[in-house]
Amino acid sequence: MFGRKPSDTSASEQKSETFFQRLRKKINRGPILSYDLANLLPGRKIDAALLEEIETRLLLADVGVDATEALMSELHRKVARKELGDIDALFNALRDGMLEILRPCEQPLQVPDGIRPFMILAVGVNGSGKTTTIGKLARRFRDEKRTVMLAAGDTFRAAAIEQLKIWGERNDVPVIAQASGADPAAVVYDAYDAARARKVDILIADTANGAIRTLTRGPNIEDEYGAMEVSTFASGFVAPRGIAFGPDGSVYVSDTGANTVTRISADGTSRSIVAYYGLSAPTGIDVDDRGNVYIADTGNHAIRRLTPGGVLETVAGEPGEAGWADGEGSAARFNGPVGLQIAADGSLIVADTSNHVIRKITLAEPPPSPRRRGVKH
C-alpha cells in the first residue's frame, strides 16, 4: 500500500541494470553451458523436445555446428538403443562426448622455471572463448600459488576489456588495459614491462585478429588519389608492427605481441618464422641487400641483426639493460628503441623513443646499395 508491488520493484531493478552488470552476474554464476543444462535437465524425461532443447543450448554456447551435430548424433543413437536410462546418464554421455572431441588436442601446459614473466598469448578467431579461457587459466595459476597478470590486448571490443577486468576481479589478479581502440601492441608491451618490474610469474594476454592488409589502387577515380581496395595479405599475427621487404621481394613482419619476426613469400602463399627466441616486443625492422634483417628489439632495449643463416646477433646495446649512452657495440645504451631504417650511407637510423632522440649506428660493414623498402612504425 505504500509503494509498488515487490514484483514491480524487481522488474524495475532488472531494467536499470547495465549490460556489463548483467554480464558480470552471468559470469559469476559459473560456466554458462553447465548452468543452463543443470537447470534444464532435472525432472525432465528424455524425449525429442529435450534433445532439441539441448541442441539449441549447445549452439547458443558457441560449441559450433560440426561439434554440436556430432554430439547430438551420438546422443540420438544412444537414446534409440535405450542406453540412457535417466537424465544423469544423458548428461554424462554429453560430457563424455565433449571430452572425446577435446582429447586429441590435449597437451600439458608446462611453465618453465627461470622465465619470468612466462607469457601466454591467447590467439583464436573472434568468439572462440579466448577471454573466458584466460579467466580460467588465471584461476588455475593462482591456485598453484603463482603470481599472474592479465593484458587486455583485444582493444577492438569494449566488452572484451570489461570482461577481462571482471575475470581479474574474480581471481584477484591485476589487469593492464587501455581505452577501447588503443594500440594492442602498446597494451601488451606495457603489461610486459609491468610484469617484469613486479616480478610476476605469468602474463596472459588477450588478443584480437592480427593481419597484414594490402591496399590496391582501384579503377574508379574518386579524388586525386583514386579509390583504394583493401585485401588481407597475411593473417594470424598477434600484434604485427614493423614491415620490410627483402631483396627477393619477400615481406618481413615483426610481431610485437608474439616476439617474433616472420618471413612471407612475395605472393603471400608461404611463410616461416625466422626469429622466435631472444626477442622482446620487436617493432622497427629493415632488410639489407645481403638479406640481413635489422630489428629494433624494443623490450630488450637493443638493436639486433638476424643473418641469412638464422643467427640472431646484437649490433648495439646490451639486451635487457635500458639507459642512455653513446659508444661502440654493447657499450651503447637505448631505452625502448622503436623505429629503425637503413640510411643511404648504410648506417642505421634509430628512433630511441624513451630517450626522445634519434640515434645513428655506423656499421663496420655497411650493406651495399641500401634501399628504402617498407613502413617501420
N, C-alpha and C positions, 0 to 999 in steps of 0.2 A: 504493500500500500504506500510505501514511502519512496518508491522508485521503480525502475524497470524490473521485469522478471529476471531471475538468475540466468535463464537461457538467453535472454536478450543481451545481458551483460557479457556472457561468454562469446556470443556472436560478434559483439562489438569489439571485444579484445582480439578476436581472430582477424577481423578486418583491419585492425590497427597495426598488426604485426607487419614488419617489413619482410621483403624476400629473404634477406640474409638471416633474420631471426628465425624464419621458418626453416631455412637451410640448416641453421645451427641445431635446431631441435631434431631434425631428421637424422643428422649425422650423429648426434649424441645418443640417439636411441639404439644405435648399433647397426650392423650390416643390413642394408635396406632389403635385399632379396630374402635373407634369412628371416627378418622381421615379418615381411609380407606373407611368406609361406607359413610361418609359425602361426600367424593369426588366421590364415586361410584354411588350414587343414583340420584343426581339432573339431570333432563332432560330425565331420562330413563322411559320406560314403564315396567309394571310388566309382565314378561314372564318367560319361563323356563330358558333362558340364565341368566337372572338377579338372579333368585333364586339359580341357580347353582353357580354363582359367589359369592353370599352371603355365601353359604355353605363353599366354599373354603376359604373365608376370616375368617370365624369363626374357621375353623380348623387350619389355619396358625396362628391365635391369641391364640392358645392353650386353646380354650374353652373346648375341649375334644370331643371324638367321641360320647359318650352317650348323652351329653348335646346338641351337635350340631344336632344329629338325632331328639331329642325331639323338639327342636326349629323349625327345618325345617319341621317336620311333621305337626306341628301346623300352620305354615305359608302356607304350601301347602293346608291344609284343608280350611283355611280362604279364600285363593285365589280361590279355586274351588267353594266356596259358594258365591263368589263375595262380601265378607265382607270388602275387602280392596279396596277403590275406587281410591287411589292415592299413590304416593311414601311416603308421610308423614304418611299415615295410616299404610303402611307396616313397616316403621321404628319404629313407636310407638308400633306396635304389637310385633316386635322383642324385643324391650326394655321391654315391659310388660312380655314377656315370660322369659327373663333373670331374672327379679325381682322375678317372681313366683318361679323359681328354687332356688334362694338365700334366699327367705323369711323364710323357715323353719330353716335355720341356723343362722338367725339374732339374735344377742344378744347385749345388750348395753355394751359398754366398759366404765367402771367407774373407774376412777383413785382415789383411797382412799386418804384422807387427812392424813398427818403425816408420810407418807412413802416417803423418798427422798434419792436416786432416786427410783422411781417406775420403775421396769424393765419389759420389754416386750420381749419375745423370739419369733421370727418368725420361726416356725417349719413346715416343709412340704417336700414333695418329690421334687426332682430337677425339675425345670421348672414350678412349680405351681404358681409362681408370688410372692414369698416372698419379694424379694428385691424391686420390684415395689410397693408393698403394704406398705413397710416400708417408702418409699418416700412419699406416700400419707398420712400416719399417721403422719409423721413429719410435713407436711404442716398443717394438721388439728390441731395438738397441738400448733404449732406456732401461728395459728390464734386465739387460745384460750389463748394467752399470757403466755404460759408455755415455760420454757427452755427445750431444747431437745438435746440429744447427740446420735450418732449412733455408733455401733460397727460392724466392718466388720469381723464377725466370720466365714463367708464362705471363707476360705483361700484356698480351693481346686480349685477354678476357678478364674483366674486373672481377667476375665471380671466382675465377681461379685464384686470384690473390687473396680474396676474402676467405675462400675455402681453406687455403693453406694456413692462413692465420688461425682459423678455427682449430685445425689439427695441431698447430703449435701450442695453442692454449690448452687443449685437451691433454697433450703429452708433456706440457711444461718445458718446451724447448723454444729457443729464440728463432724468430723468422726475420730474415733480411728481405725487405721489399721496398719497392718504389711505386710511384703512381702508375696507373694503367697507361700503356703506351710508351713507357720508358724503354731504353735500350736493354734488351735481355742480357747481352754480354756484360754490360756495366753492372747489372744487378748481381750476376754470378761472380764477377771479379771482386766486387765489394764484399760479397759474402765470403769468398775465399780468403781475402785479406783479413776480415774479421775473425774467421775461424782459425786462421793461423796465429793471429795475435792473442786470441783467447785459449789457444792450445786445445781446440775442440777435436774430439776423436773422429767424428764422421760428419761430413757435409753432404746433404742430399739436395739436389737442385731440380726443381720443376722446370719443364721446358715447353715451348710451343714448336710449331713447324719451323724448320730451318731449310732454306732453299736458296739456290743461286738462280737468278732470273735473267732472261735475255730481253733486251729492248731492240726492236727491229723497226726501221722506218717504213710506214705503211704507204699505200698507193695514193691515199687521199690527202691533199694538201689543205690542212685546216688553218694553218698560220704560217709564219715564215720558217718554222722548223719542221712542219709536216707532222702527220699523225704518227704515233708510236704504238707498236704492238708489243705486248709483254707476254713472254712464254717462259716456262720453267726449263732451265738448262740442266740443273742437277739438284737433287733434294737429299734429305736425310741428315742434314747438319744440325748441330745444336745451336750454335751462335756464329755463323760464318762472318768473318770480319774483313780480312785482307784478301785481295785478288791480284795475281800477277800472271804474265804469260811467259812460257818457256820458249827457247829458240825454235822448237819444233811446233809451236802453236798450241801446246797443251796448256791447261789452266791449273794454276796452283792456288789453293784456298787455305787460309789459316782459319781454323775453327776455334775461337776463343773459349767456347763452352766445353769443348771436348779435349782441349790441349793437344791438338793435332794439326798437321799440315797434310792436305790431300792433293793428289795429282789426278786431273781429269783429262782424258784424251780430247783432242781438238773438236771431235764430233760429239763428245759427251757420252759415248757408248761404253767406255770403260773407265774405271777409277781405282786408285790404290792409295792407301795411307802411307806416306813416305816418312813421316816423323810422328811418333806416338809416345815416346818416352823421353822425359827430361825437360819438356816444355811446360810453361805455366802461363796460360792466357795469352797465347801468341796473337799479335794484331797485325802490324805493318809487315809487308812481305814484298820482295822483288827477286828477280832471277837474272843472272848474267848470261852472256853468250856461251859460256862453258857449261851451263846447267847448274851452277851453284845457286842455292836458294838462301837468301839472306832474310833473317827473321827478327823482328822486334819482339823479344821474349819478355813481354810486359811484366808478368807476375814474378819473373826471376831477375828483373832489372838488368838485363844483359842483351847484347846483340849476338845472334848465333848464325852459323852458316851450316847448311846441310849440303854435303858434297854429292856429286852424281853417284858415288858409291854407297851413299846412305849413311855416312859418318856425320854426326852432329858435333860441331866444334863451336867454341866460344871465341868470337872475334874481339869483343871489347866488353869490359865489365867483369864482375865476379858474380856468377849465378847465386841468387838468394840474398845478396847484400846491396841494399839501396844506399844512395848517397850522392855526393856531388864532387867530382874530381876529374881533371884532365890527366892524361898520361897514356902510356902505351899498354895496349892489351888489357890484362887483368888489373892493372893499376888504375884504370879509369873507373868511374862510378856513375851509374844512371839511377833515375828514380821514376819508374813507370814509363819507359820509352814506348811510344805508340806508332807514330808514322815513320816510315822508312822508304828511301828512294835511292837508287844508284844514279849518281850525277854524271854529267857529260865527261868529266875527267876520270871517272872510275871510282871516285870516293863514295862513301855512304853518307847521306844526309839524314839525320835522325831527329825526330821531334821528341825531346826529353820532357815529357808532359809535366810531371810533378815538379821538375826543376825550372819549368817555364822558360826553357831555352831550346834553340836548335843547335845540334852538335854535328861536327864533321869528323868522319873517320877516314883517315888515309890508309888504304890497304897496301900491304907490302907488295903484292902482285895485283894491280888493278885489272879488272876484266877488260878484254878488248872490245872496242866499239859498243859501249853500253847504250841501251835504248830505253826510252820510256815505254813501259809495257802495260801498266794497269792502274787501277784505283786502289789506294792503300788504306785510307781510313776516312 
